[in-house]
Amino acid sequence: MMKPTDAERITGYHVGGISPFGQKKRVPTVLEQSAFNHTSVFINGGQRGLQVKLDPRAAASVLEATVAGVV
């Protein structure tokens, strides 16, 4: 994972609210593998208060995300 100060500088978001959508510069995204236990997941849509409901497989595809266990 990125250092919080680097993440805020690169994405333009504050840590805790960094969306994989709408970033100033695209950064690698990791999707927790347990998300695939669900038919849909909610992801911040790139604007405060905007949540996007997606199939986790679609989210992984569109974001070109790495799928891994996140501890």
PyRosetta script that sets phi, psi and omega in degrees:
from pyrosetta import init, pose_from_sequence

init()
pose = pose_from_sequence("MMKPTDAERITGYHVGGISPFGQKKRVPTVLEQSAFNHTSVFINGGQRGLQVKLDPRAAASVLEATVAGVV")
pose.set_psi(1, 155.5)
pose.set_omega(1, -180.0)
pose.set_phi(2, -78.7)
pose.set_psi(2, 149.8)
pose.set_omega(2, 173.4)
pose.set_phi(3, -64.0)
pose.set_psi(3, 141.4)
pose.set_omega(3, -177.9)
pose.set_phi(4, -52.9)
pose.set_psi(4, -41.9)
pose.set_omega(4, -179.1)
pose.set_phi(5, -65.7)
pose.set_psi(5, -37.7)
pose.set_omega(5, 177.8)
pose.set_phi(6, -67.3)
pose.set_psi(6, -42.7)
pose.set_omega(6, -179.3)
pose.set_phi(7, -61.3)
pose.set_psi(7, -43.3)
pose.set_omega(7, 179.9)
pose.set_phi(8, -66.4)
pose.set_psi(8, -41.8)
pose.set_omega(8, -179.1)
pose.set_phi(9, -65.9)
pose.set_psi(9, -43.7)
pose.set_omega(9, -175.9)
pose.set_phi(10, -75.0)
pose.set_psi(10, -41.2)
pose.set_omega(10, -174.4)
pose.set_phi(11, -90.7)
pose.set_psi(11, -25.6)
pose.set_omega(11, -175.6)
pose.set_phi(12, 84.8)
pose.set_psi(12, 4.2)
pose.set_omega(12, 178.9)
pose.set_phi(13, -110.4)
pose.set_psi(13, 157.0)
pose.set_omega(13, 174.1)
pose.set_phi(14, -84.3)
pose.set_psi(14, 143.7)
pose.set_omega(14, 177.6)
pose.set_phi(15, -55.3)
pose.set_psi(15, 135.7)
pose.set_omega(15, -175.4)
pose.set_phi(16, 101.8)
pose.set_psi(16, -14.1)
pose.set_omega(16, 179.4)
pose.set_phi(17, -139.3)
pose.set_psi(17, 26.0)
pose.set_omega(17, -179.0)
pose.set_phi(18, -80.8)
pose.set_psi(18, 119.2)
pose.set_omega(18, 179.8)
pose.set_phi(19, -94.3)
pose.set_psi(19, 145.8)
pose.set_omega(19, 173.9)
pose.set_phi(20, -76.2)
pose.set_psi(20, -9.0)
pose.set_omega(20, 178.8)
pose.set_phi(21, -106.1)
pose.set_psi(21, 148.5)
pose.set_omega(21, 171.5)
pose.set_phi(22, 72.8)
pose.set_psi(22, 24.8)
pose.set_omega(22, 179.9)
pose.set_phi(23, -79.9)
pose.set_psi(23, 154.3)
pose.set_omega(23, 175.2)
pose.set_phi(24, -63.4)
pose.set_psi(24, -41.2)
pose.set_omega(24, 180.0)
pose.set_phi(25, -134.3)
pose.set_psi(25, 127.7)
pose.set_omega(25, -178.5)
pose.set_phi(26, -67.4)
pose.set_psi(26, 130.4)
pose.set_omega(26, 178.1)
pose.set_phi(27, -122.1)
pose.set_psi(27, 157.2)
pose.set_omega(27, 179.3)
pose.set_phi(28, -57.9)
pose.set_psi(28, 140.5)
pose.set_omega(28, -178.6)
pose.set_phi(29, -118.1)
pose.set_psi(29, 138.3)
pose.set_omega(29, 176.2)
pose.set_phi(30, -114.9)
pose.set_psi(30, 130.7)
pose.set_omega(30, 177.6)
pose.set_phi(31, -109.6)
pose.set_psi(31, 125.4)
pose.set_omega(31, -179.7)
pose.set_phi(32, -59.4)
pose.set_psi(32, 130.8)
pose.set_omega(32, -176.2)
pose.set_phi(33, -60.2)
pose.set_psi(33, -28.4)
pose.set_omega(33, 180.0)
pose.set_phi(34, -68.5)
pose.set_psi(34, -14.4)
pose.set_omega(34, 176.3)
pose.set_phi(35, -59.9)
pose.set_psi(35, -26.2)
pose.set_omega(35, -177.9)
pose.set_phi(36, -77.2)
pose.set_psi(36, -2.7)
pose.set_omega(36, 173.8)
pose.set_phi(37, -81.4)
pose.set_psi(37, -3.3)
pose.set_omega(37, -176.0)
pose.set_phi(38, -120.1)
pose.set_psi(38, 155.0)
pose.set_omega(38, 177.8)
pose.set_phi(39, -79.9)
pose.set_psi(39, -22.3)
pose.set_omega(39, 176.8)
pose.set_phi(40, -151.2)
pose.set_psi(40, 155.3)
pose.set_omega(40, 177.0)
pose.set_phi(41, -132.8)
pose.set_psi(41, 156.7)
pose.set_omega(41, 176.2)
pose.set_phi(42, -107.6)
pose.set_psi(42, 131.5)
pose.set_omega(42, -178.6)
pose.set_phi(43, -129.4)
pose.set_psi(43, 141.3)
pose.set_omega(43, 175.6)
pose.set_phi(44, -56.1)
pose.set_psi(44, 130.9)
pose.set_omega(44, -174.5)
pose.set_phi(45, -89.4)
pose.set_psi(45, 11.2)
pose.set_omega(45, 175.7)
pose.set_phi(46, 96.5)
pose.set_psi(46, 5.9)
pose.set_omega(46, 178.1)
pose.set_phi(47, -146.0)
pose.set_psi(47, 140.1)
pose.set_omega(47, -178.9)
pose.set_phi(48, -53.1)
pose.set_psi(48, 126.0)
pose.set_omega(48, 178.0)
pose.set_phi(49, 86.4)
pose.set_psi(49, -3.5)
pose.set_omega(49, -179.3)
pose.set_phi(50, -99.7)
pose.set_psi(50, 115.5)
pose.set_omega(50, 177.6)
pose.set_phi(51, -113.0)
pose.set_psi(51, 138.0)
pose.set_omega(51, -179.9)
pose.set_phi(52, -112.0)
pose.set_psi(52, 128.8)
pose.set_omega(52, 178.1)
pose.set_phi(53, -96.1)
pose.set_psi(53, 119.7)
pose.set_omega(53, -176.8)
pose.set_phi(54, -135.2)
pose.set_psi(54, 153.6)
pose.set_omega(54, 166.5)
pose.set_phi(55, -66.6)
pose.set_psi(55, 134.0)
pose.set_omega(55, -177.2)
pose.set_phi(56, -59.1)
pose.set_psi(56, -30.2)
pose.set_omega(56, 177.8)
pose.set_phi(57, -68.6)
pose.set_psi(57, -38.3)
pose.set_omega(57, 177.1)
pose.set_phi(58, -67.2)
pose.set_psi(58, -41.3)
pose.set_omega(58, 178.3)
pose.set_phi(59, -60.2)
pose.set_psi(59, -46.9)
pose.set_omega(59, 180.0)
pose.set_phi(60, -61.1)
pose.set_psi(60, -39.4)
pose.set_omega(60, -179.0)
pose.set_phi(61, -68.5)
pose.set_psi(61, -53.0)
pose.set_omega(61, -176.2)
pose.set_phi(62, -65.5)
pose.set_psi(62, -31.9)
pose.set_omega(62, -179.4)
pose.set_phi(63, -90.4)
pose.set_psi(63, -4.6)
pose.set_omega(63, -175.3)
pose.set_phi(64, 50.6)
pose.set_psi(64, 45.0)
pose.set_omega(64, -173.7)
pose.set_phi(65, -81.8)
pose.set_psi(65, 149.7)
pose.set_omega(65, 168.2)
pose.set_phi(66, -82.9)
pose.set_psi(66, 136.6)
pose.set_omega(66, 177.4)
pose.set_phi(67, -104.1)
pose.set_psi(67, 125.8)
pose.set_omega(67, -177.2)
pose.set_phi(68, -158.0)
pose.set_psi(68, 161.9)
pose.set_omega(68, 171.7)
pose.set_phi(69, -76.9)
pose.set_psi(69, 123.3)
pose.set_omega(69, -178.9)
pose.set_phi(70, -104.7)
pose.set_psi(70, 125.1)
pose.set_omega(70, -177.6)
pose.set_phi(71, -104.3)
pose.dump_pdb("model.pdb")
